[in-house]
């Protein structure tokens, strides 16, 4: 009886979220040159989300229509990944994840198609093997593309459009020129969307020069190229999404959608975004400053319901800082905002 009453009370004030992101592992089989896992390898803690903890998440599936199984790791390394997808699909939810593509064997692809996975994002850092493989070490561009072609073949064989393929292209100064040719590649693998993202978490100061928003002399070149690709993509009926290349220092609109989404990390902690994930504990570079990256958590789903966590005064106050309708002055907002948000390139539109 107590549990039933608790469930009924929990429905009161439960949020409606655009998505919930669940970190299912912090293990990875890659060594990308920019990734916190690679740069913090001497103190990085690898762990999988146990299936028992994922079961704790099931009651909160009603809060959203989209569950994205992604964090600071390669999701397919969790032995229970397929079961996690199945659980969400059985609840009528859309499910997606992003992968480096190296574990997309034929059996894995067929299982994902049979599970009716909705979205599979594949990370790229170039459209040639030489460029991609140098940046995303441990990944093999040609192998990844061949497996995406196999996925397209299997989808045709099974007469299904799912999963939709999204290409996630990391823009760097050293690989930006190759982005111009992303659309033929997208058509080749049947991708319906390309997301071009910036290097927004800079752990190694030497990588600051790779961030295109720091190359202020060529902002016009980056912008015109991105707009050209966007227009060509529209003609090909491919969605091309990008941010930057310039920074808006006055912005308070976080692109991580912290007001309408949340992240549940590998230990069950509820955090606003992956950049505030407590698994990250390092120094990072922001505008030539070396700063301590501090994680934050508003509660753990093992101890409290997501409704209770979401409605906490501290969490509601945090989200209010990003409300575009706020009447407070920018100086006041900045004084109340955590340093990790004030000094974050995502907040500045990157």
Secondary structure in CASP SS format (residue, H / E / C, confidence):
PFRMAT SS
TARGET T0000
AUTHOR 0000-0000-0000
METHOD secondary structure of the structure
MODEL  1
X C 1.00
X H 1.00
X H 1.00
X H 1.00
X H 1.00
X H 1.00
X H 1.00
X H 1.00
X H 1.00
X H 1.00
X H 1.00
X C 1.00
X C 1.00
X C 1.00
X C 1.00
X C 1.00
X E 1.00
X C 1.00
X E 1.00
X E 1.00
X E 1.00
X E 1.00
X C 1.00
X C 1.00
X E 1.00
X C 1.00
X C 1.00
X C 1.00
X C 1.00
X C 1.00
X C 1.00
X C 1.00
X C 1.00
X C 1.00
X C 1.00
X H 1.00
X H 1.00
X H 1.00
X H 1.00
X C 1.00
X C 1.00
X C 1.00
X C 1.00
X C 1.00
X C 1.00
X C 1.00
X C 1.00
X E 1.00
X C 1.00
X C 1.00
X H 1.00
X H 1.00
X H 1.00
X H 1.00
X H 1.00
X H 1.00
X H 1.00
X H 1.00
X H 1.00
X H 1.00
X H 1.00
X H 1.00
X H 1.00
X E 1.00
X C 1.00
X E 1.00
X E 1.00
X E 1.00
X E 1.00
X C 1.00
X C 1.00
X C 1.00
X C 1.00
X C 1.00
X H 1.00
X H 1.00
X H 1.00
X C 1.00
X C 1.00
X C 1.00
X H 1.00
X H 1.00
X H 1.00
X H 1.00
X H 1.00
X H 1.00
X H 1.00
X H 1.00
X H 1.00
X H 1.00
X C 1.00
X C 1.00
X C 1.00
X E 1.00
X E 1.00
X E 1.00
X E 1.00
X E 1.00
X E 1.00
X C 1.00
X C 1.00
X C 1.00
X C 1.00
X C 1.00
X C 1.00
X H 1.00
X H 1.00
X H 1.00
X H 1.00
X H 1.00
X H 1.00
X H 1.00
X H 1.00
X H 1.00
X C 1.00
X C 1.00
X C 1.00
X C 1.00
X E 1.00
X E 1.00
X E 1.00
X E 1.00
X E 1.00
X E 1.00
X C 1.00
X C 1.00
X C 1.00
X C 1.00
X H 1.00
X H 1.00
X H 1.00
X H 1.00
X H 1.00
X H 1.00
X H 1.00
X C 1.00
X C 1.00
X C 1.00
X C 1.00
X C 1.00
X H 1.00
X H 1.00
X H 1.00
X H 1.00
X H 1.00
X H 1.00
X H 1.00
X H 1.00
X H 1.00
X H 1.00
X H 1.00
X H 1.00
X H 1.00
X H 1.00
X H 1.00
X H 1.00
X H 1.00
X C 1.00
X C 1.00
X C 1.00
X C 1.00
X C 1.00
X C 1.00
X E 1.00
X E 1.00
X E 1.00
X E 1.00
X E 1.00
X E 1.00
X E 1.00
X E 1.00
X C 1.00
X C 1.00
X C 1.00
X C 1.00
X H 1.00
X H 1.00
X H 1.00
X H 1.00
X H 1.00
X H 1.00
X H 1.00
X H 1.00
X H 1.00
X H 1.00
X H 1.00
X H 1.00
X H 1.00
X H 1.00
X C 1.00
X E 1.00
X E 1.00
X E 1.00
X E 1.00
X E 1.00
X E 1.00
X E 1.00
X E 1.00
X C 1.00
X C 1.00
X C 1.00
X C 1.00
X C 1.00
X C 1.00
X H 1.00
X H 1.00
X H 1.00
X H 1.00
X H 1.00
X H 1.00
X C 1.00
X H 1.00
X H 1.00
X H 1.00
X C 1.00
X H 1.00
X H 1.00
X H 1.00
X H 1.00
X H 1.00
X H 1.00
X H 1.00
X H 1.00
X H 1.00
X H 1.00
X H 1.00
X H 1.00
X H 1.00
X H 1.00
X H 1.00
X H 1.00
X H 1.00
X H 1.00
X H 1.00
X H 1.00
X C 1.00
X C 1.00
X C 1.00
X E 1.00
X E 1.00
X E 1.00
X E 1.00
X C 1.00
X C 1.00
X C 1.00
X C 1.00
X C 1.00
X C 1.00
X C 1.00
X C 1.00
X C 1.00
X C 1.00
X C 1.00
X C 1.00
X C 1.00
X C 1.00
X C 1.00
X C 1.00
X C 1.00
X C 1.00
X E 1.00
X E 1.00
X E 1.00
X E 1.00
X C 1.00
X C 1.00
X C 1.00
X C 1.00
X E 1.00
X E 1.00
X E 1.00
X C 1.00
X C 1.00
X H 1.00
X H 1.00
X H 1.00
X C 1.00
X C 1.00
X C 1.00
X C 1.00
X C 1.00
X E 1.00
X E 1.00
X E 1.00
X E 1.00
X E 1.00
X C 1.00
X C 1.00
X E 1.00
X E 1.00
X E 1.00
X E 1.00
X E 1.00
X C 1.00
X C 1.00
X C 1.00
X C 1.00
X C 1.00
X C 1.00
X E 1.00
X C 1.00
X C 1.00
X C 1.00
X C 1.00
X C 1.00
X H 1.00
X H 1.00
X H 1.00
X H 1.00
X H 1.00
X C 1.00
X C 1.00
X H 1.00
X H 1.00
X H 1.00
X H 1.00
X H 1.00
X H 1.00
X H 1.00
X H 1.00
X C 1.00
X C 1.00
X C 1.00
X C 1.00
X C 1.00
X C 1.00
X C 1.00
X C 1.00
X C 1.00
X H 1.00
X H 1.00
X H 1.00
X H 1.00
X H 1.00
X H 1.00
X H 1.00
X C 1.00
X C 1.00
X H 1.00
X H 1.00
X H 1.00
X H 1.00
X C 1.00
X C 1.00
X C 1.00
X C 1.00
X C 1.00
X C 1.00
X C 1.00
X C 1.00
END
